[in-house]
Amino acid sequence: MNDFLQVAEFSDSFPHASQAIFDGMRAGLHIGAQLAVSRLGEPVCDVAIGLARPSSMEDGERLMQTDTLMLWLSSGKPVTAIAIMQLIERGFLQLDDPVGVHIPEFAANGKQGVTIKHLLTHVGGFRFIDLGDAATPWDEIIRRLCVAPLEREWVPGKRAGYHPYTSWYVLGEVVARLSGNSFSHYVREQIFLPLGMVDCWIGMPEAVREGYGSRLGIMANTEARGDALPTLRPHPWSMPAGLSACAPGGNAHGPMRQLVKLYEMLSAGGALDGVQTLTPDSVALLTARSRVGMFDETFRHTLDWGLGIIPNNRRYGIDTVPYGYGRHASDSAFGHSGSQSSVGFADPKHGLCIALVLNGTCGEVRHQKRIKSLLTALYEDLGIVRDD
């Protein structure tokens, strides 16, 4: 819950992290936060602070609660990667399969050499394609991706550049064709529900959305916020059409207390509470550095990459690397972040699993500063400090 006693206890136990959250709220970077932390499989923090919905919304202000469903944005990408690994385990495909083996119409306009692994490691070469808005039908999105050309002079696997959304729809279509179910249905039945992530969705049916009512939060755009405190615009994926759409790389929703379960499963070798989501070998492959030392043309920084997972890239510059895990996270840390808003990750060396969402997309520069400071403070509150 978001109540005085809970927040007071959090401030006492995590003084530096709570200060960072409240400082950000006072600066207008975010209007609320949700944080869940477990250590060695035991919860050590589950807190909600501030607002889930701003007062400028039609239905009024709502406090953030620990069971509020928040938008993850790209923090949901590992769910798609896990789905692909499950299908590999079951013999439906292989990492080096050309995508065209499973989606024949995709092998057009130079994309015949793009493989499943290329998609997972952001080296496919079709980063930015107009796919329409949240109301664009799935089949139309896939059609646009299939007819799209590769970027000029891009040889798949030879250049790297983060694909914010395009390749994830293609992976979602692979999952749908091989499983015989929609991507939304597959991840709900094969990943979320078995892990006890019962309030997590990628594509939420209208009746479900209406049933959640006040438990649905809004991701607020705070980038232009200043002393005048203008009306906060919600992220499109937070609106009804965005909630109902299926965007494998961008519109997962759920509470942080449930997202953290995903990383507890991965940290435990693919099993949680007696449920085997992946084999230990698949987890090792998923989280290993599959793309090493390549310059990322989207982030403009050298970054390693796992299979839909971001390893700790501090080796390439702790002060410059985007979407890291703070100054004190170990080199074994892995996870994924959401644009200017959220992060979920595990740090196996320290037995940590962390899921955090800050309700406010405040712009890249300000976000990179706040998230690094907050995660660094969180580690310090936990007594984990690197000496290098």
N, C-alpha and C positions, 0 to 999 in steps of 0.2 A: 504493500500500500504506500501511498504518498501521504504520510502523516508526520506530525511533528516529532513523535517519539522515534520513528524509524529513521528520519533524516538526522535527528540529533545523534543517534547511535552510530550512524554512518560517519558523521563528522568527527565523532570521538575516535572511531577505529581507523578512519582513513582521512586524517586531517589535511594532508597535502592534496590528495585527489579531490576531496570535497571542495577545498578552496579553489582549485582549478575550475571545477564545474560552476561554482557560484560566481567566480570572476568572469567567466564567459557569459553567464546570464546577465550580469551587470553591464557588460560591454555590448550587449545586444547580439552576440554571436549565436546564441541559441536560447530557446524559451523553456527548455526542459531537458531531462536526460533519464536514461534507463541503463543500469549497469548490473551485470551478473558476473560473479567470479567464483570459480571452484578451485580447490587445491587438493591434489591427491584424491580427486573424486568427491570431495566434501564441499558443500557450499560455504563460502566465507563472506559473500556479499550478494544481496539481491535488493536493489534500492531503486526507487523512482522519485524524481525531483522535478518540480516545476510543472509546466503545462504540456499536455498532449495535444490540445487544440487551442489556438489563440482566441481571444474574445472577439476578433474581427470576423470569425466564422458565423454563418447564419444561426447555427444552433448553440452558439455561445461558447464560453470558455470551459475547458475540462482539464482537471488535474491529471498529470501523468500517474498511472498506477503500474505496479509490477506486472500486471496481466494485460496491460494495454498492448494492442497489436500495432507495431510500428513498421514503417517501410525500411527495408534493408538496403535497397539499391544493389550495388554490385557485391555486397557481402553475401548475396545469395548464389553467386556463381559456383562455389564448390558443390552445391546441391546437384547442379547439372553434371559436374565432373564425377560425382559419386554415382549418379545414374548410369553414366557411360561405363564406369568401371564395373558396375554390377552386370551389365550386358556382356562385357568382355569375359567376366568370370563364367557366365552361362554359355559362352561359345557363340554368341551372335555376331561378334565383330572382333577386329584386332586394331591396335593403335595405328598401325601403318597402313590400314585400308584406305585407299582413296575414297573420299566422300561419295564420289560418283558411283561406287559399287552399291551403295545403299540409297542414294538419291540420284538416279541416272541423269535427270535434267540439270543437276548442279554442275556437271562436267561440261560447261559451256564457257566461251569467251576466255579461255586460258586457265580455267580452274580445274582442269582434269588431274593435275598433279597435287592438288590440295588434299591432305590426309586428315584423319581424325586427330592425330597428334598435333598437326599444324594448328588446328582450331583450338585445342586445349592450351597451347603454348604461345598463342598470339603471333604466329608467323605466317598466317595464311595469305594476307595481302588484299583484303577487301574491307577496310576498317569503317568507312563512312558512306552509307548508302541511305537514301531517303526511303524510309519504310512507312511513312505516314504517321498518323497519331494513334492514340490508344484504341480508337475505334476501328482501325484497319483490321480486316479479317486475317486470321492466321494463314490461310491458303494464299492470300494476296501477298503477304509478307514473304512467304517462302518463294513465290513466283518471282518477286523482285530480286531476291537474293540469287536465285538460279540464273537469271539472265544478266546479272551484273558482271562487269569485267574485273579482272585484277587491276590493281593500281599499276601505273606506268613503271616499267623496268623492275617490277617486283617478282622475284623468283621465290616461290614458297619455300620456307626453311632457311633462306639466305639473308633475309631482312626480318627485323622484329618491330612490332608496333601494336600496342594494346588495342584490341577490338572491343569497344565498350558494349556493343549490343549485337552486331551482325552475326558473328560466328556462333553465338549462343542460341539464336533461333535455329540455325542449321543443326547444331547438336541436339536441340530439342526435337527437331523433325526426325533425326536419326532414331532417337529414343522412341518416338511415337510410332514410326514405321516398324521397328523391330519388335516392340512390345505389343503392338496392336491396340494400344490405349493412347489417349491424349497425353501430352507431356504433363499437364496439370494433374491428371488422374494418377499417372505413374508415380510421380514424386510424392504425392499425398499417401498412396497406398504402400509404396515400397521403401520410403525413407522416413517421412514425417511421422506417420502413425506408429510404425514399429519402434521408433525411438522415443515415443511419448511426447512428440512435438505436435500436440493435438490442435493447437491454435495457429499452426504455420501453414501458409498457402502460397502457391505461385499461380495466380488465377483463381479468384474467389467467386463462387456462384452467387447470384444476386440474393437468393433467399438466405444464404449464410451471412452475407454482408449485412443484410437488414437485421438478422438475429444478433449480431455482435453489438449493434447500436453504439452506445457510448464507449465501448471498449476499443473502438477504432481511433487511432491517433492520426494526426496530420503532420507530414513533414513540411515545416515552414521554410520559406525562402527568406533568409535574413541578410542576404548579400548587400542590399541597398539600404539597410536599416541605419538610421542615424538618430540624431537628437529628437527629430520630429516624430519618431516612431510611426512610420507609415503603416498602412494596412499590410499584413503579412500574406503573401500569396502562397497557396499550398502547392506542393509538387504535383504535377499531373498524375503520377502514379498513386497519389493519395486520394484522388477523387474517384467517384463511383465507377466511371469507365475504366480508369487505370487499375482499380482494385480487381475488376472482373476480367480484364485482359490477361493474357499469359505472356510474360516477357521473361524467358529463362535467365537472362543476364541482368535483370533489373528490378522486377517488382515483387520479389518475395516479401511477405509480411509475417510478423509474429513477435511475441515478447522476447526480450533478451534472455530471460531465464530459460527459454526453450532453445534458442539458438546455441547457447553454451553446451547443450547436450550433444550437438553435432561434433563439437571438438572434444568432448569427453569420449565419444565413440572412437574418433580417430586416434586419440591419445592412448586408448586402450587396445589398439590393434584391430579395430573394426567391430568390436562387440561392446554392448552396453546393456546392463540389466538382463543378461541372458539372451539377448537378441544379436545375432551376427549379421551386421549390415554389409561388411566387406571382410575379405580374408586379410590376415596380417601382411601377406605379400602385396596385395592390392593397395593397402594403405601406404606401405613403404614406397611403392611406385608412384602413387598419387602425390606424395609429399616430397619426393626427391627432387633435386635440381635438374630438371630435364633440359632446360634452356639455360646455358651458362655464359656469362660475360658478353652478352649481346646488347648493343645500344638500342634502346626502345625509342622509336621515332614518334610515338605519341606522348610519352612522358618526358622525352628529351633527356634521358638518363640511362646509364648502364644498369640493367636489372637482370637477375636470374629469375627463372619461373619454374614451378612445378606443373603438374597436369591440372590446370584450372585453380591452382593454389599458388599463393605468393610466399616464398620463403623469406626469412629475415635478410634484407639486402643492405644492412648497415655497413658491410665490407666495402661498399661503393661510395661511402660518404654519409656518416650519420647525420650531418647537418644539411645535406642536400637531397637525400633519397626520399622520394615521395611515398606516402602511405606505408611508413614503417611501424614498428611496434615499440618505439621509445628507446631511450638510451641504455636501458638495463636488460632488455630481453636477450636471451641467449641466441647463438647462431642456429640452434635447432628449432626456433620458433617458426610457425607457419600459419597461414590463414588467408583472409581476404578482407578488403575494406570496401565500403560503399562511398560513392562520390560525396565528399564534403560532409559526411554525416555519421558513418558507423564503422565498426570493425568487429570481426570475430576471429579469434586465433587461439592457438595452443602453444605452450612453451614446455615441451616435454622435460627439459633439463630441470625445471623448477616445479614440475607437476601442476602447472597453471593452465586453466582454460578461462578465457575472458570474452565477453560479448558486451558491447557498448554502443548506444545510439545517442547522439546529440541532436535535439530537435531544432535544427537550423542549418541550412546550407548557406554558409557565410562567405563563400569565395575561396578559391584554392589557397592563396597565400595565407590568409588568416586561419583556414582550417588546418593546414599542415603545421602551423605553429601551435595551435591549441591542442591537437591530438597528440603530438609528440610530448608536449609539456604534461598533459593529463596522464598519459600512459607511463611516462617517466615517474611522475608523482605517485601513481598507483603502486609501482614496483617498490618505491622507497617506503611507502606505508607498509608494505608487506615484508620489509627488511631485506630486499634483494637489490644489491647495488654492485654494478660491475666496477672493477678497478682499472680498466683499460680505456 
